[in-house]
Amino acid sequence: MRSRSPLFSSFAALCLGLVVPSYALAAPQAPPPGAAPDPLPQSGGKPDPQEVAGDETSPPAPTPTPPAATQPQQTPAPKPPLQTPAPEEETEEDAPPKKEGFAEGDHFEFSMGFLAGQRSYTDTSFEFDDGTAKGIGGGGLVEPFVKPPFDKVTVLGLRYDLRLVMSYIRMTVGFDLPFPTYKASNSVGVYNVGGAPRQVTVQSLSAKELRFGIGGEYPYKSIAVYADLVGGVHWVDTELSIDGYTAEYGAASFAFSGRAGVRAHVRKWFFATASGEVGFVGDIRWNAELSVGFSVK
């Protein structure tokens, strides 16, 4: 064991002496001060990966901004003064709708009521129609028709009216049934009939009147005042007794009258009216009316 140790130590020292100088030669030595560094070996035209990586991470050079062109300063145009629009005038179309009163507006009317008045048939021409008195000269009888009850006879009856009111204009068509009031005993008289005195008595007297009217009215809420010009066709029939013989006479005439009155609505569709009438031409002397009616707008 002791004889091998010096031999092993000598062999190890020899190996170390060969290896240490070779490492010293292989290590790069620093250039002397002031000398230029050795150039890098050529890579065959290929970029160095480190340089490429360095270029990719480096920020791009800033682009120079061209100087802004100077423009002449413009003075802003003055603003026109604000003009307040003139207030618009309200027209009838723009105004809110006005609530109509019961008597106002266009509408139809139907009324019925009582009639009182006076008639005078003294200017009416009666014609003999039929009867047994024709043979004794009853066809030429004239004098009894200027006596009562044909002169200023009071009439009472019924009145019916149908009317259209439009733009304050009234158009009326109506029918009257006036009944003359008289006593037959007051109509007895002795007259010359066919050359002989005979007793004549008025047995009956009746009339029918078809009327047409044009007028105007002024309504205010539930009241309306009106005036009409009325023209009517009147038919009158009478029967006389001449000493027991009968004689029937008839007449047709036309009459003009003026009427004025007031209409009061108690409901939108129901009203009452009163009027007075005066005759101008024909057998009407005067009339008074009191009626109720219905209106439809």
DOMINU-646935 format. One line per 10 residues: number of its first residue (from 1); their letters; for each residue z, y negated, x of C-alpha. Coordinates in pm, 1 decimal. Layout:
! DOMINU-646935
NUM> a> Z/Y/X  ... $
END
This chain:
! DOMINU-646935
1> mrsrsplfss> 0.0/0.0/0.0  78.1/-241.5/277.3  -249.1/-156.6/464.6  -467.4/-248.8/161.3  -322.6/-593.6/98.6  -461.5/-768.9/407.6  -805.2/-628.1/337.3  -805.5/-743.9/-28.4  -689.6/-1090.9/73.7  -967.4/-1126.7/325.4 $
11> faalclglvv> -1232.8/-1028.6/68.4  -1108.0/-1280.4/-188.2  -1106.6/-1562.0/64.4  -1467.1/-1484.1/154.5  -1580.6/-1507.5/-211.2  -1410.7/-1835.7/-264.0  -1570.7/-1977.2/43.6  -1917.2/-1897.9/-89.0  -1868.5/-2017.1/-450.0  -1697.4/-2352.8/-395.2 $
21> psyalaapqa> -1973.5/-2509.1/-177.2  -2244.4/-2410.7/-432.0  -2064.3/-2595.4/-716.3  -2026.6/-2900.6/-502.8  -2398.5/-2916.4/-434.2  -2493.5/-2867.4/-800.4  -2280.5/-3158.4/-936.0  -2469.6/-3496.7/-975.0  -2379.6/-3755.5/-727.3  -2344.1/-4123.9/-814.7 $
31> pppgaapdpl> -2609.9/-4356.6/-670.6  -2505.8/-4595.6/-408.3  -2412.8/-4948.3/-521.2  -2712.2/-5177.2/-582.8  -2965.2/-4893.0/-617.0  -3183.9/-4859.5/-929.0  -3121.4/-4560.7/-1154.1  -3360.7/-4272.8/-1146.9  -3627.5/-4279.6/-1416.7  -3599.6/-4032.2/-1704.3 $
41> pqsggkpdpq> -3838.8/-3738.9/-1689.9  -4145.8/-3753.3/-1914.6  -4116.1/-3565.9/-2241.0  -4483.1/-3501.4/-2295.0  -4542.4/-3780.2/-2549.4  -4269.8/-3663.2/-2781.3  -3999.3/-3908.2/-2877.5  -3651.7/-3849.1/-2770.0  -3447.8/-3718.9/-3061.6  -3164.7/-3948.4/-2970.9 $
51> evagdetspp> -3397.4/-4250.8/-2964.9  -3547.7/-4153.9/-3301.5  -3205.4/-4108.2/-3450.9  -3103.9/-4439.9/-3307.6  -3408.1/-4614.0/-3458.5  -3341.0/-4465.8/-3804.0  -2983.9/-4584.3/-3815.4  -3051.4/-4931.2/-3675.3  -3103.6/-5205.0/-3942.8  -3455.7/-5357.2/-3978.7 $
61> aptptppaat> -3520.0/-5694.2/-3830.3  -3484.6/-5975.2/-4087.9  -3812.0/-6120.1/-4221.6  -3837.0/-6491.5/-4156.0  -3837.6/-6694.3/-4479.6  -4123.6/-6944.3/-4499.6  -4012.2/-7300.6/-4555.1  -4021.6/-7399.2/-4924.4  -4292.7/-7641.5/-5013.5  -4148.2/-7973.0/-5113.9 $
71> qpqqtpapkp> -4260.3/-8091.6/-5456.8  -4243.2/-8449.1/-5573.7  -3944.3/-8509.9/-5798.1  -4046.5/-8564.6/-6163.2  -3856.7/-8798.8/-6392.6  -3790.7/-8627.0/-6731.1  -3959.2/-8794.6/-7028.6  -3716.4/-8975.8/-7259.6  -3630.8/-8783.2/-7575.7  -3744.0/-8941.0/-7901.6 $
81> plqtpapeee> -3459.6/-9071.9/-8117.7  -3340.4/-8834.1/-8385.0  -3452.6/-8934.1/-8731.5  -3235.1/-8848.0/-9025.2  -3456.8/-8703.6/-9301.1  -3452.5/-8899.4/-9621.6  -3266.6/-8723.1/-9902.0  -3502.0/-8542.6/-10136.0  -3506.1/-8662.2/-10492.4  -3416.3/-8397.1/-10744.4 $
91> teedappkke> -3686.7/-8322.2/-10996.2  -3640.7/-8177.9/-11340.0  -3748.9/-7839.0/-11204.4  -3487.3/-7846.3/-10923.1  -3205.4/-7964.4/-11149.3  -2979.4/-7690.9/-11285.9  -3072.2/-7585.6/-11636.7  -2890.3/-7784.4/-11902.0  -2711.1/-7587.7/-12168.8  -2874.0/-7653.9/-12503.8 $
101> gfaegdhfef> -2675.7/-7738.8/-12811.1  -2710.3/-7538.2/-13129.4  -2948.9/-7793.0/-13282.5  -3156.3/-7846.5/-12967.1  -3465.4/-7667.6/-12844.0  -3771.7/-7518.0/-13009.2  -3697.4/-7286.1/-13299.0  -3793.9/-7149.6/-13639.9  -3600.4/-7231.7/-13956.3  -3569.7/-7080.8/-14298.6 $
111> smgflagqrs> -3361.0/-7263.7/-14557.1  -3286.8/-7232.4/-14925.8  -3083.5/-7456.3/-15148.1  -3046.8/-7674.8/-15451.0  -3277.0/-7953.6/-15563.0  -3217.1/-8245.8/-15794.6  -3456.7/-8528.1/-15874.7  -3671.6/-8712.4/-16121.8  -4034.5/-8670.9/-16225.5  -4273.3/-8884.9/-16423.7 $
121> ytdtsfefdd> -4588.1/-8721.1/-16558.9  -4723.2/-9022.3/-16745.1  -5011.0/-9057.9/-16495.4  -5090.6/-8686.8/-16498.2  -5399.2/-8565.6/-16684.9  -5314.2/-8267.3/-16906.1  -5582.1/-8030.9/-17024.2  -5573.3/-7811.0/-17335.2  -5562.7/-7445.7/-17227.5  -5500.4/-7235.0/-17535.8 $
131> gtakgigggg> -5335.2/-7232.1/-17878.8  -5389.3/-7232.5/-18252.1  -5381.5/-7611.3/-18268.1  -5730.8/-7637.4/-18125.8  -5882.9/-7616.9/-18471.5  -5685.1/-7915.6/-18599.9  -5770.9/-8140.6/-18308.6  -5498.1/-8043.0/-18066.9  -5741.1/-8063.3/-17774.7  -5764.0/-8442.1/-17800.7 $
141> lvepfvkppf> -5390.7/-8513.7/-17813.2  -5285.9/-8778.1/-17555.5  -5004.6/-8997.2/-17691.9  -4712.7/-8749.5/-17656.9  -4766.2/-8724.7/-17277.5  -4652.8/-9082.4/-17215.8  -4327.1/-9031.8/-17403.2  -4010.8/-8846.3/-17309.5  -3968.9/-8588.3/-17168.4  -4285.7/-8660.9/-16965.6 $
151> dkvtvlglry> -4157.3/-8998.9/-16852.2  -3866.3/-9009.9/-16606.4  -3738.1/-8659.8/-16671.6  -3450.9/-8523.8/-16465.9  -3524.0/-8200.6/-16279.3  -3285.0/-7944.5/-16130.0  -3398.3/-7640.7/-15937.8  -3438.6/-7447.7/-15617.4  -3602.5/-7527.5/-15283.6  -3727.6/-7291.3/-15011.2 $
161> dlrlvmsyir> -3850.3/-7411.1/-14671.2  -4001.2/-7243.2/-14367.0  -4024.4/-7466.0/-14061.8  -4127.8/-7469.6/-13695.6  -3964.2/-7726.2/-13464.3  -4134.5/-7775.3/-13127.7  -4084.9/-8065.6/-12885.5  -3907.2/-8267.6/-13157.6  -4200.5/-8219.4/-13398.7  -4133.4/-8057.2/-13736.6 $
171> mtvgfdlpfp> -4396.8/-7862.8/-13933.0  -4284.3/-7753.0/-14277.5  -4419.0/-7540.7/-14558.2  -4203.0/-7506.5/-14868.1  -4190.1/-7419.2/-15233.6  -3996.0/-7597.6/-15508.3  -3904.0/-7478.3/-15855.6  -3793.1/-7792.4/-16045.5  -3681.5/-7732.8/-16403.5  -3697.6/-8039.3/-16631.9 $
181> tykasnsvgv> -3381.3/-8096.3/-16834.3  -3429.9/-8240.3/-17183.2  -3353.3/-8173.9/-17549.2  -3640.0/-8060.3/-17766.0  -3496.7/-8260.9/-18054.4  -3534.5/-8579.4/-17852.5  -3904.9/-8508.9/-17807.7  -3996.8/-8495.1/-18178.5  -4252.5/-8754.9/-18288.2  -4525.0/-8814.0/-18543.6 $
191> ynvggaprqv> -4870.1/-8865.0/-18396.2  -5223.7/-8889.8/-18524.1  -5388.2/-8553.6/-18461.6  -5748.3/-8510.0/-18582.6  -5718.9/-8809.5/-18811.5  -5400.5/-8689.0/-18981.2  -5034.6/-8766.2/-18901.2  -4862.6/-8460.1/-18768.8  -4518.5/-8386.7/-18625.8  -4529.2/-8294.0/-18259.1 $
201> tvqslsakel> -4245.3/-8131.8/-18064.9  -4236.4/-8043.4/-17693.9  -4131.9/-7680.1/-17683.9  -4137.9/-7623.0/-17304.5  -4208.2/-7801.9/-16976.5  -4217.0/-7638.2/-16634.0  -4342.7/-7721.5/-16286.9  -4413.4/-7556.6/-15953.1  -4461.6/-7745.7/-15624.5  -4610.1/-7626.0/-15296.2 $
211> rfgiggeypy> -4520.7/-7867.9/-15019.1  -4642.6/-7933.1/-14662.8  -4458.7/-8163.3/-14424.6  -4502.9/-8317.9/-14079.2  -4223.0/-8511.2/-13913.6  -3987.2/-8543.1/-13623.4  -3621.8/-8492.9/-13542.5  -3366.6/-8600.1/-13282.6  -3107.0/-8333.5/-13199.6  -2774.0/-8391.4/-13029.0 $
221> ksiavyadlv> -2560.3/-8085.6/-12958.5  -2501.3/-7935.0/-13305.0  -2643.4/-8222.7/-13513.5  -3004.3/-8325.2/-13576.9  -3138.8/-8615.4/-13779.7  -3496.2/-8590.5/-13908.3  -3767.6/-8756.6/-14114.6  -4078.5/-8602.1/-14273.3  -4391.3/-8708.3/-14454.3  -4436.6/-8454.9/-14733.6 $
231> ggvhwvdtel> -4749.0/-8383.9/-14932.8  -4749.5/-8136.5/-15219.4  -4965.4/-7971.9/-15480.2  -4791.2/-7979.0/-15819.6  -4869.2/-7756.8/-16116.5  -4723.0/-7856.6/-16455.6  -4739.0/-7651.7/-16776.7  -4619.4/-7750.7/-17123.7  -4630.6/-7614.5/-17477.4  -4636.6/-7831.9/-17790.7 $
241> sidgytaeyg> -4583.8/-7748.8/-18152.7  -4808.0/-7943.6/-18390.6  -4696.0/-7886.0/-18751.9  -4631.7/-7523.3/-18661.4  -4949.2/-7481.2/-18459.8  -4912.4/-7407.0/-18087.5  -5092.7/-7593.9/-17814.1  -5066.5/-7510.4/-17441.4  -5155.3/-7771.1/-17178.4  -5170.4/-7765.2/-16798.2 $
251> aasfafsgra> -5223.0/-8008.8/-16511.1  -5256.0/-8004.4/-16132.5  -5192.7/-8306.6/-15913.5  -5108.1/-8410.9/-15558.9  -4811.9/-8621.5/-15449.1  -4686.7/-8787.3/-15129.1  -4322.6/-8855.1/-15048.0  -4098.3/-8942.4/-14757.0  -3787.7/-8744.1/-14670.4  -3498.1/-8806.9/-14429.9 $
261> gvrahvrkwf> -3184.4/-8605.5/-14367.3  -2939.4/-8444.6/-14131.0  -2893.0/-8084.6/-14018.2  -2556.8/-7955.2/-13890.4  -2520.5/-7620.3/-13713.7  -2196.3/-7432.2/-13758.4  -2334.7/-7142.8/-13554.6  -2628.9/-7109.2/-13321.0  -2819.6/-6931.7/-13596.8  -2667.2/-7085.3/-13911.7 $
271> fatasgevgf> -2682.7/-7443.0/-14039.7  -2646.1/-7665.6/-14343.7  -2875.4/-7955.7/-14428.3  -2881.1/-8247.4/-14671.4  -3169.7/-8485.0/-14736.3  -3301.4/-8754.7/-14964.5  -3663.1/-8808.5/-15069.1  -3859.7/-9092.3/-15228.5  -4206.2/-9056.4/-15382.6  -4500.3/-9278.4/-15283.7 $
281> vgdirwnael> -4789.7/-9133.7/-15483.4  -4783.0/-8886.1/-15770.4  -4518.6/-8765.8/-16011.1  -4216.8/-8761.8/-15772.4  -3970.4/-9044.8/-15818.1  -3689.2/-8914.0/-15600.1  -3531.5/-8589.8/-15476.8  -3199.9/-8486.0/-15326.6  -3145.6/-8156.1/-15147.1  -2850.1/-7950.3/-15024.5 $
291> svgfsvk> -2941.6/-7628.9/-14844.0  -2825.2/-7370.9/-14593.8  -3046.3/-7184.3/-14352.3  -3101.9/-6969.5/-14048.1  -3264.6/-7060.5/-13718.3  -3419.0/-6843.0/-13447.7  -3494.0/-6968.2/-13093.6 $
END
